[in-house]
Amino acid sequence: MIPQIGVDSAPADLLSWSLVSHIHHTLGKPTDNIYLTLHQIKSMPSGGTLASLLGLFESFSSSEIQRSMNPWFLSPVSPNQTHDSNSSPSLVNKVTGVKTVRDLGVLTTSLQGAVDGPQVYRTWGLLDGGKFYGPKFRFYPYMTARNILTGFLTHLLLAFGTLTLIIPPFRALLKKLVYAPGTGPSRE
């Protein structure tokens, strides 16, 4: 959509806004749920992206990072004002990372979901205090999975990857193994 924008935040935010706008203007209805699924990604992160990710854990504590990945962290409107608490994922979904959605199939934890959610909910809060999107609006970022086992393994891999970023000796090893800033995969 926009050159050099990457896969985090902006595409999810723009797609969500576009869909909500279409529903609002075409049907005159608020939007309840958006399931954004990443079906396939063929690119690799650049050296700069990897350096930023590793540097994040050098600059901020784990609790600060965890707080910033709360979906409502950037929203100017508190979810307690207009949202109920029954919308959180089930315990099975939290533990396995797997969810089955009609017409979408088996879904799993999103690689960029923790970054996309706060941005989408920020836009939700900025546009008429959440009224434009609707008071029941929810954003669910996932990736598609071939089956439940693949989804669960993907979830575990992402959890393990996050753990390696949190633990300083593993992070130091990763710094030696990843591309340096200004290098990385080709544009193709």
Contact map, one row per residue, 1 for C-alpha under 8 A:
11100000001000000000000000000000000000000000000000000000000000000000000000000000000000000000000000000000000000000000000000000000000000000000000000000000000000000000000000000000000000000000
11111000000000000000000000000000000000000000000000000000000000000000000000000000000000000000000000000000000000000000000000000000000000000000000000000000000000000000000000000000000000000000
11111000000000000000000000000000000000000000000000000000000000000000000000000000000000000000000000000000000000000000000000000000000000000000000000000000000000000000000000000000000000000000
01111100000000000000000000000000000000000000000000000000000000000000000000000000000000000000000000000000000000000000000000000000000000000000000000000000000000000000000000000000000000000000
01111111011000000000000000000000000000000000000000000000000000000000000000000000000000000000000000000000000000000000000000000000000000000000000000000000000000000000000000000000000000000000
00011111000000000000000000000000000000000000000000000000000000000000000000000000000000000000000000000000000000000000000000000000000000000000000000000000000000000000000000000000000000000000
00001111111000000000000000000000000000000000000000000000000000000000000000000000000000000000000000000000000000010000000000000000000000000000000000000000000000000000000000000000000000000000
00001111111100000000000000000000000000000000000000000000000000000000000000000000000000000000000000000000000000010011000000000000000000000000000000000000000000000000000000000000000000000000
00000011111110000000000000000000000000000000000000000000000000000000000000000000000000000000000000000000000000010011101100000000000000000000000000000000000000000000000000000000000000000000
00001011111111000000000000000000000000000000000000000000000000000000000000000000000000000000000000000000000000000001001000000000000000000000000000000000000000000000000000000000000000000000
10001011111111100000000000000000000000000000000000000000000000000000000000000000000000000000000000000000000000000000000000000000000000000000000000000000000000000000000000000000000000000000
00000001111111110000000000000000000100000000000000000000000000000000000000000000000000000000000000000000000000000001000100000000000000000000000000000000000000000000000000000000000000000000
00000000111111111000000000000000000000000000000000000000000000000000000000000000000000000000000000000000000000000001001100100000000000000000000000000000000000000000000000000000000000000000
00000000011111111100000000000000000000000000000000000000000000000000000000000000000000000000000000000000000000000000000000000000000000000000000000000000000000000000000000000000000000000000
00000000001111111110000000000000000000000000000000000000000000000000000000000000000000000000000000000000000000000000000000000000000000000000000000000000000000000000000000000000000000000000
00000000000111111111000000000000010000000000000000000000000000000000000000000000000000000000000000000000000000000000000100000000000000000000000000000000000000000000000000000000000000000000
00000000000011111111100000000000000000000000000000000000000000000000000000000000000000000000000000000000000000000000000000100000000000000000000000000000000000000000000000000000000000000000
00000000000001111111110000000000000000000000000000000000000000000000000000000000000000000000000000000000000000000000000000000000000000000000000000000000000000000000000000000000000000000000
00000000000000111111111000000000000000000000000000000000000000000000000000000000000000000000000000000000000000000000000000000000000000000000000000000000000000000000000000000000000000000000
00000000000000011111111100000110000000000000000000000000000000000000000000000000000000000000000000000000000000000000000000000000000010000000000000000000000000000000000000000000000000000000
00000000000000001111111110000000000000000000000000000000000000000000000000000000000000000000000000000000000000000000000000000000000010000000000000000000000000000000000000000000000000000000
00000000000000000111111111100000000000000000000000000000000000000000000000000000000000000000000000000000000000000000000000000000000000000000000000000000000000000000000000000000000000000000
00000000000000000011111111111110000000000000000000000000000000000000000000000000000000000000000000000000000000000000000000000000000000000000000000000000000000000000000000000000000000000000
00000000000000000001111111111110000000000000000000000000000000000000000000000000000000000000000000000000000000000000000000000000000110000000000000000000000000000000000000000000000000000000
00000000000000000000111111111000000000000000000000000000000000000000000000000000000000000000000000000000000000000000000000000000000000000000000000000000000000000000000000000000000000000000
00000000000000000000011111110000000000000000000000000000000000000000000000000000000000000000000000000000000000000000000000000000000000000000000000000000000000000000000000000000000000000000
00000000000000000000011111111000000000000000000000000000000000000000000000000000000000000000000000000000000000000000000000000000000000000000000000000000000000000000000000000000000000000000
00000000000000000000001111111100000000000000000000000000000000000000000000000000000000000000000000000000000000000000000000000000000000000000000000000000000000000000000000000000000000000000
00000000000000000000001110111110000000000000000000000000000000000000000000000000000000000000000000000000000000000000000000000000000000000000000000000000000000000000000000000000000000000000
00000000000000000001001100011111000000000000000000000000000000000000000000000000000000000000000000000000000000000000000000000000000111101000000000000000000000000000000000000000000000000000
00000000000000000001001100001111110000000000000000000000000000000000000000000000000000000000000000000000000000000000000000000000000011011000000000000000000000000000000000000000000000000000
00000000000000000000000000000111110000000000000000000000000000000000000000000000000000000000000000000000000000000000000000000000000001111100000000000000000000000000000000000000000000000000
00000000000000000000000000000011111000000000000000000000000000000000000000000000000000000000000000000000000000000000000000000000000000011111000000000000000000000000000000000000000000000000
00000000000000010000000000000011111100000000000000000000000000000000000000000000000000000000000000000000000000000000000000000000000000001111000000000000000000000000000000000000000000000000
00000000000000000000000000000000111110000000000000000000000000000000000000000000000000000000000000000000000000000000000000000000000000000011110000000000000000000000000000000000000000000000
00000000000100000000000000000000011111000000000000000000000000000000000000000000000000000000000000000000000000000000000000000000000000000011110000000000000000000000000000000000000000000000
00000000000000000000000000000000001111100000000000000000000000000000000000000000000000000000000000000000001001000000000000000000000000000000111100000000000000000000000000000000000000000000
00000000000000000000000000000000000111111000000000000000000000000000000000000000000000000000000000000000000001000000000000000000000000000000011100000000000000000000000000000000000000000000
00000000000000000000000000000000000011111000000000000000000000000000000000000000000000000000000000000000000000000000000000000000000000000000001100000000000000000000000000000000000000000000
00000000000000000000000000000000000001111100000000000000000000000000000000000000000000000000000000000000000000000000000000000000000000000000000000000000000000000000000000000000000000000000
00000000000000000000000000000000000001111110000000000000000000000000000000000000000000000000000000000000000000000000000000000000000000000000000000000000000000000000000000000000000000000000
00000000000000000000000000000000000000011111000000000000000000000000000000000000000000000000000000000000000000000000000000000000000000000000000000000000000000000000000000000000000000000000
00000000000000000000000000000000000000001111100000000000000000000000000000000000000000000000000000000000000000000000000000000000000000000000000000000000000000000000000000000000000000001000
00000000000000000000000000000000000000000111110000000000000000000000000000000000000000000000000000000000000000000000000000000000000000000000000000000000000000000000000000000000000000011000
00000000000000000000000000000000000000000011111011000000000000000000000000000000000000000000000000000000000000000000000000000000000000000000000000000000000000000000000000000000000000011000
00000000000000000000000000000000000000000001111111000000000000000000000000000000000000000000000000000000000000000000000000000000000000000000000000000000000000000000000000000000001011111000
00000000000000000000000000000000000000000000111111100000000000000000000000000000000000000000000000000000000000000000000000000000000000000000000000000000000000000000000000000000011111110000
00000000000000000000000000000000000000000000011111110000000000000000000000000000000000000000000000000000000000000000000000000000000000000000000000000000000000000000000000000000000111100000
00000000000000000000000000000000000000000000111111111000000000000000000000000000000000000000000000000000000000000000000000000000000000000000000000000000000000000000000000000000000010000000
00000000000000000000000000000000000000000000111111111100000000000000000000000000000000000000000000000000000000000000000000000000000000000000000000000000000000000000000000000000011010000000
00000000000000000000000000000000000000000000001111111110000000000000000000000000000000000000000000000000000000000000000000000000000000000000000000000000000000000000000000000010000110000000
00000000000000000000000000000000000000000000000111111111000000000000000000000000000000000000000000000000000000000000000000000000000000000000000000000000000000000000000000000000000000000000
00000000000000000000000000000000000000000000000011111111100000000000000000000000000000000000000000000000000000000000000000000000000000000000000000000000000000000000000000000000000000000000
00000000000000000000000000000000000000000000000001111111110000000000000000000000000000000000000000000000000000000000000000000000000000000000000000000000000000000000100000100010000000000000
00000000000000000000000000000000000000000000000000111111111000000000000000000000000000000000000000000000000000000000000000000000000000000000000000000000000000000000000000000000000000000000
00000000000000000000000000000000000000000000000000011111111100000000000000000000000000000000000000000000000000000000000000000000000000000000000000000000000000000000000000000000000000000000
00000000000000000000000000000000000000000000000000001111111111001000000000000000000000000000000000000000000000000000000000000000000000000000000000000000000000000000110000000000000000000000
00000000000000000000000000000000000000000000000000000111111110000000000000000000000000000000000000000000000000000000000000000000000000000000000000000000000000000000000000000000000000000000
00000000000000000000000000000000000000000000000000000011111110000000000000000000000000000000000000000000000000000000000000000000000000000000000000000000000000000000000000000000000000000000
00000000000000000000000000000000000000000000000000000001111111011000000000000000000000000000000000000000000000000000000000000000000000000000000000000000000000000000000000000000000000000000
00000000000000000000000000000000000000000000000000000000111111111000000000000000000000000000000000000000000000000000000000000000000000000000000000000000000000000000000000000000000000000000
00000000000000000000000000000000000000000000000000000000100111111100000000000000000000000000000000000000000000000000000000000000000000000000000000000000000000000000010000000000000000000000
00000000000000000000000000000000000000000000000000000000000011111110000000000000000000000000000000000000000000000000000000000000000000000000000000000000000000000000000000000000000000000000
00000000000000000000000000000000000000000000000000000000000111111111000000000000000000000000000000000000000000000000000000000000000000000000000000000000000000000000000000000000000000000000
00000000000000000000000000000000000000000000000000000000100111111111100000000000000000000000000000000000000000000000000000000000000000000000000000000000000000000000000000000000000000000000
00000000000000000000000000000000000000000000000000000000000001111111110000000000000000000000000000000000000000000000000000000000000000000000000000000000000000000000000000000000000000000000
00000000000000000000000000000000000000000000000000000000000000111111110010000000000000000000000000000000000000000000000000000000000000000000000000000000000000000000000000000000000000000000
00000000000000000000000000000000000000000000000000000000000000011111111011000000000000000000000000000000000000000000010000000000000000000000000000000000000000000000000000000000000000000000
00000000000000000000000000000000000000000000000000000000000000001111111010000000000000000000000000000000000000000110110000000000000000000000000000000000000000000000000000000000000000000000
00000000000000000000000000000000000000000000000000000000000000000111111110000000000000000000000000000000000000000100110000000000000000000000000000000000000000000000000000000000000000000000
00000000000000000000000000000000000000000000000000000000000000000001111111000000000000000000000000000000000000000100111010000000000000000000000000000000000000000000000000000000000000000000
00000000000000000000000000000000000000000000000000000000000000000000011111100110000000000000000000000000000000000000110011000000000000000000000000000000000000000000000000000000000000000000
00000000000000000000000000000000000000000000000000000000000000000011111111100000000000000000000000000000000000000000010001000000000000000000000000000000000000000000000000000000000000000000
00000000000000000000000000000000000000000000000000000000000000000001001111110000000000000000000000000000000000000000011011000000000000000000000000000000000000000000000000000000000000000000
00000000000000000000000000000000000000000000000000000000000000000000000111111100000000000000000000000000000000000000011011111100000000000000000000000000000000000000000000000000000000000000
00000000000000000000000000000000000000000000000000000000000000000000000001111100000000000000000000000000000000000000000001001100100000000000000000000000000000000000000000000000000000000000
00000000000000000000000000000000000000000000000000000000000000000000000000111110100000000000000000000000000000000000000000001100110000000000000000000000000000000000000000000000000000000000
00000000000000000000000000000000000000000000000000000000000000000000000100111111110000000000000000000000000000000000000000000000000000000000000000000000000000000000000000000000000000000000
00000000000000000000000000000000000000000000000000000000000000000000000100001111111100000000000000000000000000000000000000000000000000000000000000000000000000000000000000000000000000000000
00000000000000000000000000000000000000000000000000000000000000000000000000000111111100000000000000000000000000000000000000000000000000000000000000000000000000000000000000000000000000000000
00000000000000000000000000000000000000000000000000000000000000000000000000001111111000000000000000000000000000000000000000000000000000000000000000000000000000000000000000000000000000000000
00000000000000000000000000000000000000000000000000000000000000000000000000000111111100000000000000000000000000000000000000000000000000110000000000000000000000000000000000000000000000000000
00000000000000000000000000000000000000000000000000000000000000000000000000000011111110000000000000000000000000000000000000000000000000110000000000000000000000000000000000000000000000000000
00000000000000000000000000000000000000000000000000000000000000000000000000000011011111100000000000000000000000000000000000000000000000000000000000000000000000000000000000000000000000000000
00000000000000000000000000000000000000000000000000000000000000000000000000000000001111110000000000000000000000000000000000000000000000000000000000000000000000000000000000000000000000000000
00000000000000000000000000000000000000000000000000000000000000000000000000000000000111110000000000000000000000000000000000000000000000000000000000000000000000000000000000000000000000000000
00000000000000000000000000000000000000000000000000000000000000000000000000000000000111111000000000000000000000000000000000000000000000000100000000000000000000000000000000000000000000000000
00000000000000000000000000000000000000000000000000000000000000000000000000000000000011111100000000000000000000000000000000000000000000000000000000000000000000000000000000000000000000000000
00000000000000000000000000000000000000000000000000000000000000000000000000000000000000111110110000000000000000000000000000000000000000000000000000000000000000000000000000000000000000000000
00000000000000000000000000000000000000000000000000000000000000000000000000000000000000011111110000000000000000000000000000000000000000000000000000000000000000000000000000000000000000000000
00000000000000000000000000000000000000000000000000000000000000000000000000000000000000001111111000000000000000000000000000000000000000000000000000000000000000000000000000000000000000000000
00000000000000000000000000000000000000000000000000000000000000000000000000000000000000000111111111000000000000000000000000000000000000000000000000000000000000000000000000000000000000000000
00000000000000000000000000000000000000000000000000000000000000000000000000000000000000001111111111100000000000000000000000000000000000000000000000000000000000000000000000000000000000000000
00000000000000000000000000000000000000000000000000000000000000000000000000000000000000001111111111000000000000000000000000000000000000000000000000000000000000000000000000000000000000000000
00000000000000000000000000000000000000000000000000000000000000000000000000000000000000000011111110000000000000000000000000000000000000000000000000000000000000000000000000000000000000000000
00000000000000000000000000000000000000000000000000000000000000000000000000000000000000000001111111000000000000000000000000000000000000000000000000000011001100000000000000000000000000000000
00000000000000000000000000000000000000000000000000000000000000000000000000000000000000000001111111100000000110000000000000000000000000000000000000000011001000000000000000000000000000000000
00000000000000000000000000000000000000000000000000000000000000000000000000000000000000000001110111110000011110000000000000000000000000000000000000010011001000000000000000000000000000000000
00000000000000000000000000000000000000000000000000000000000000000000000000000000000000000000100011111000011100000000000000000000000000000000000000000000000000000000000000000000000000000000
00000000000000000000000000000000000000000000000000000000000000000000000000000000000000000000000001111101111000000000000000000000000000000000000000000000000000000000000000000000000000000000
00000000000000000000000000000000000000000000000000000000000000000000000000000000000000000000000000111111111000000000000000000000000000000000000000000000000000000000000000000000000000000000
00000000000000000000000000000000000000000000000000000000000000000000000000000000000000000000000000011111100000000000000000000000000000000000000000000000000000000000000000000000000000000000
00000000000000000000000000000000000000000000000000000000000000000000000000000000000000000000000000001111100000000000000000000000000000000000000000000000000000000000000000000000000000000000
00000000000000000000000000000000000000000000000000000000000000000000000000000000000000000000000000011111111000000000000000000000000000000000000100000000000000000000000000000000000000000000
00000000000000000000000000000000000000000000000000000000000000000000000000000000000000000000000000011111111000000000000000000000000000000000000110000000000000000000000000000000000000000000
00000000000000000000000000000000000000000000000000000000000000000000000000000000000000000000000001111001111100000000000000000000000000000000000111110010000000000000000000000000000000000000
00000000000000000000000000000000000010000000000000000000000000000000000000000000000000000000000001111001111110000000000000000000000000000000011110000010000000000000000000000000000000000000
00000000000000000000000000000000000000000000000000000000000000000000000000000000000000000000000011100000011111000000000000000000000000000000011110000011011000000000000000000000000000000000
00000000000000000000000000000000000000000000000000000000000000000000000000000000000000000000000011000000001111101000000000000000000000000000111000000010011001000000000000000000000000000000
00000000000000000000000000000000000011000000000000000000000000000000000000000000000000000000000000000000000111111100000000000000000000000000111000000000000000000000000000000000000000000000
00000000000000000000000000000000000000000000000000000000000000000000000000000000000000000000000000000000000011111100000000000000000000000000011000000000000001000000000000000000000000000000
00000011100000000000000000000000000000000000000000000000000000000000000000000000000000000000000000000000000001111111000000000000000000000000100000000000000000000000000000000000000000000000
00000000000000000000000000000000000000000000000000000000000000000000000000000000000000000000000000000000000011111111100000000000000000000001110000000000000000000000000000000000000000000000
00000000000000000000000000000000000000000000000000000000000000000000111000000000000000000000000000000000000001111111110000000000000000000000000000000000000000000000000000000000000000000000
00000001100000000000000000000000000000000000000000000000000000000000100000000000000000000000000000000000000000011111111000000000000000000000000000000000000000000000000000000000000000000000
00000001110110000000000000000000000000000000000000000000000000000000000000000000000000000000000000000000000000011111111100000000000000000000100000000000000000000000000000000000000000000000
00000000100000000000000000000000000000000000000000000000000000000000111100000000000000000000000000000000000000001111111110000000000000000011100000000000000000000000000000000000000000000000
00000000000000000000000000000000000000000000000000000000000000000001111111100000000000000000000000000000000000000111111111000000000000000000000000000000000000000000000000000000000000000000
00000000110010000000000000000000000000000000000000000000000000000000001001100000000000000000000000000000000000000011111111100000000000000000000000000000000000000000000000000000000000000000
00000000100110010000000000000000000000000000000000000000000000000000000000000000000000000000000000000000000000000001111111110000000000000010000000000000000000000000000000000000000000000000
00000000000000000000000000000000000000000000000000000000000000000000001101100000000000000000000000000000000000000000111111111000000000000010000000000000000000000000000000000000000000000000
00000000000000000000000000000000000000000000000000000000000000000000000111110000000000000000000000000000000000000000011111111100000000000000000000000000000000000000000000000000000000000000
00000000000010001000000000000000000000000000000000000000000000000000000000100000000000000000000000000000000000000000001111111110000000000000000000000000000000000000000000000000000000000000
00000000000000000000000000000000000000000000000000000000000000000000000000100000000000000000000000000000000000000000000111111110110110000000000000000000000000000000000000000000000000000000
00000000000000000000000000000000000000000000000000000000000000000000000000111000000000000000000000000000000000000000000011111111110000000000000000000000000000000000000000000000000000000000
00000000000000000000000000000000000000000000000000000000000000000000000000111000000000000000000000000000000000000000000001111111110000000000000000000000000000000000000000000000000000000000
00000000000000000000000000000000000000000000000000000000000000000000000000000000000000000000000000000000000000000000000000111111111110000000000000000000000000000000000000000000000000000000
00000000000000000000000000000000000000000000000000000000000000000000000000000000000000000000000000000000000000000000000000001111111100000000000000000000000000000000000000000000000000000000
00000000000000000000000000000000000000000000000000000000000000000000000000011000000000000000000000000000000000000000000000011111111100000000000000000000000000000000000000000000000000000000
00000000000000000000000000000000000000000000000000000000000000000000000000001000000000000000000000000000000000000000000000011111111111100000000000000000000000000000000000000000000000000000
00000000000000000000000000000000000000000000000000000000000000000000000000000000000000000000000000000000000000000000000000000011111111100000000000000000000000000000000000000000000000000000
00000000000000000000000100000100000000000000000000000000000000000000000000000000000000000000000000000000000000000000000000010011111111000000000000000000000000000000000000000000000000000000
00000000000000000001100100000110000000000000000000000000000000000000000000000000000000000000000000000000000000000000000000010010011111101000000000000000000000000000000000000000000000000000
00000000000000000000000000000111000000000000000000000000000000000000000000000000000000000000000000000000000000000000000000000000011111111000000000000000000000000000000000000000000000000000
00000000000000000000000000000101000000000000000000000000000000000000000000000000011000000000000000000000000000000000000000000000011011111000000000000000000000000000000000000000000000000000
00000000000000000000000000000011100000000000000000000000000000000000000000000000011000000000000000000000000000000000000000000000000001111100000000000000000000000000000000000000000000000000
00000000000000000000000000000111110000000000000000000000000000000000000000000000000000000000000000000000000000000000000000000000000011111110000000000000000000000000000000000000000000000000
00000000000000000000000000000001110000000000000000000000000000000000000000000000000000100000000000000000000000000000000000000000000000011111000000000000000000000000000000000000000000000000
00000000000000000000000000000000111100000000000000000000000000000000000000000000000000000000000000000000000000000000100110000000000000001111100000000000000000000000000000000000000000000000
00000000000000000000000000000000111100000000000000000000000000000000000000000000000000000000000000000000000000001000100000000000000000000111110000000000000000000000000000000000000000000000
00000000000000000000000000000000001110000000000000000000000000000000000000000000000000000000000000000000000011011001100000000000000000000011111000000000000000000000000000000000000000000000
00000000000000000000000000000000001111000000000000000000000000000000000000000000000000000000000000000000001111101000000000000000000000000001111100000000000000000000000000000000000000000000
00000000000000000000000000000000000011100000000000000000000000000000000000000000000000000000000000000000001111100000000000000000000000000000111110000000000000000000000000000000000000000000
00000000000000000000000000000000000011100000000000000000000000000000000000000000000000000000000000000001111100000000000000000000000000000000011111000010000000000000000000000000000000000000
00000000000000000000000000000000000000000000000000000000000000000000000000000000000000000000000000000000111100000000000000000000000000000000001111110110000000000000000000000000000000000000
00000000000000000000000000000000000000000000000000000000000000000000000000000000000000000000000000000000010000000000000000000000000000000000000111110110000000000000000000000000000000000000
00000000000000000000000000000000000000000000000000000000000000000000000000000000000000000000000000000000010000000000000000000000000000000000000011111110000000000000000000000000000000000000
00000000000000000000000000000000000000000000000000000000000000000000000000000000000000000000000001000000010000000000000000000000000000000000000011111111000000000000000000000000000000000000
00000000000000000000000000000000000000000000000000000000000000000000000000000000000000000000000000000000000000000000000000000000000000000000000000111111100000000000000000000000000000000000
00000000000000000000000000000000000000000000000000000000000000000000000000000000000000000000000000000000000000000000000000000000000000000000000011111111110000000000000000000000000000000000
00000000000000000000000000000000000000000000000000000000000000000000000000000000000000000000000111000000011110000000000000000000000000000000000111111111111000000000000000000000000000000000
00000000000000000000000000000000000000000000000000000000000000000000000000000000000000000000000111000000000100000000000000000000000000000000000000011111111100000000000000000000000000000000
00000000000000000000000000000000000000000000000000000000000000000000000000000000000000000000000000000000000000000000000000000000000000000000000000001111111110000000000000000000000000000000
00000000000000000000000000000000000000000000000000000000000000000000000000000000000000000000000000000000000110000000000000000000000000000000000000000111111111000000000000000000000000000000
00000000000000000000000000000000000000000000000000000000000000000000000000000000000000000000000111000000000110000000000000000000000000000000000000000011111111100000000000000000000000000000
00000000000000000000000000000000000000000000000000000000000000000000000000000000000000000000000100000000000000000000000000000000000000000000000000000001111111110000000000000000000000000000
00000000000000000000000000000000000000000000000000000000000000000000000000000000000000000000000000000000000000000000000000000000000000000000000000000000111111111000000000000000000000000000
00000000000000000000000000000000000000000000000000000000000000000000000000000000000000000000000000000000000010100000000000000000000000000000000000000000011111111100000000000000000000000000
00000000000000000000000000000000000000000000000000000000000000000000000000000000000000000000000000000000000000000000000000000000000000000000000000000000001111111110000000000000000000000000
00000000000000000000000000000000000000000000000000000000000000000000000000000000000000000000000000000000000000000000000000000000000000000000000000000000000111111111000000000000000000000000
00000000000000000000000000000000000000000000000000000000000000000000000000000000000000000000000000000000000000000000000000000000000000000000000000000000000011111111100000000000000000000000
00000000000000000000000000000000000000000000000000000000000000000000000000000000000000000000000000000000000000000000000000000000000000000000000000000000000001111111110000000000000000000000
00000000000000000000000000000000000000000000000000000000000000000000000000000000000000000000000000000000000000000000000000000000000000000000000000000000000000111111111000000000000000000000
00000000000000000000000000000000000000000000000000000000000000000000000000000000000000000000000000000000000000000000000000000000000000000000000000000000000000011111111101100000000000000000
00000000000000000000000000000000000000000000000000000100100000000000000000000000000000000000000000000000000000000000000000000000000000000000000000000000000000001111111101100000000000000000
00000000000000000000000000000000000000000000000000000000100001000000000000000000000000000000000000000000000000000000000000000000000000000000000000000000000000000111111101100000000000000000
00000000000000000000000000000000000000000000000000000000000000000000000000000000000000000000000000000000000000000000000000000000000000000000000000000000000000000011111111100000000000000000
00000000000000000000000000000000000000000000000000000000000000000000000000000000000000000000000000000000000000000000000000000000000000000000000000000000000000000001111111110000000000000000
00000000000000000000000000000000000000000000000000000000000000000000000000000000000000000000000000000000000000000000000000000000000000000000000000000000000000000000001111111000000000000000
00000000000000000000000000000000000000000000000000000000000000000000000000000000000000000000000000000000000000000000000000000000000000000000000000000000000000000001111111111100000000000000
00000000000000000000000000000000000000000000000000000100000000000000000000000000000000000000000000000000000000000000000000000000000000000000000000000000000000000001111111111110000000000000
00000000000000000000000000000000000000000000000000000000000000000000000000000000000000000000000000000000000000000000000000000000000000000000000000000000000000000000000111111111000000000000
00000000000000000000000000000000000000000000000000000000000000000000000000000000000000000000000000000000000000000000000000000000000000000000000000000000000000000000000011111111100000000000
00000000000000000000000000000000000000000000000000000000000000000000000000000000000000000000000000000000000000000000000000000000000000000000000000000000000000000000000001111111110000000000
00000000000000000000000000000000000000000000000000100100000000000000000000000000000000000000000000000000000000000000000000000000000000000000000000000000000000000000000000111111110000000000
00000000000000000000000000000000000000000000000000000000000000000000000000000000000000000000000000000000000000000000000000000000000000000000000000000000000000000000000000011111110000000000
00000000000000000000000000000000000000000000000000000000000000000000000000000000000000000000000000000000000000000000000000000000000000000000000000000000000000000000000000001111111000000000
00000000000000000000000000000000000000000000001001000000000000000000000000000000000000000000000000000000000000000000000000000000000000000000000000000000000000000000000000000111111100000000
00000000000000000000000000000000000000000000011001000000000000000000000000000000000000000000000000000000000000000000000000000000000000000000000000000000000000000000000000000000111110110000
00000000000000000000000000000000000000000000001100100000000000000000000000000000000000000000000000000000000000000000000000000000000000000000000000000000000000000000000000000000011111110000
00000000000000000000000000000000000000000000011111100000000000000000000000000000000000000000000000000000000000000000000000000000000000000000000000000000000000000000000000000000001111110000
00000000000000000000000000000000000000000000011100000000000000000000000000000000000000000000000000000000000000000000000000000000000000000000000000000000000000000000000000000000000111110000
00000000000000000000000000000000000000000000011100000000000000000000000000000000000000000000000000000000000000000000000000000000000000000000000000000000000000000000000000000000001111111000
00000000000000000000000000000000000000000001111000000000000000000000000000000000000000000000000000000000000000000000000000000000000000000000000000000000000000000000000000000000001111111100
00000000000000000000000000000000000000000011110000000000000000000000000000000000000000000000000000000000000000000000000000000000000000000000000000000000000000000000000000000000000000111111
00000000000000000000000000000000000000000000000000000000000000000000000000000000000000000000000000000000000000000000000000000000000000000000000000000000000000000000000000000000000000011111
00000000000000000000000000000000000000000000000000000000000000000000000000000000000000000000000000000000000000000000000000000000000000000000000000000000000000000000000000000000000000001111
00000000000000000000000000000000000000000000000000000000000000000000000000000000000000000000000000000000000000000000000000000000000000000000000000000000000000000000000000000000000000001111
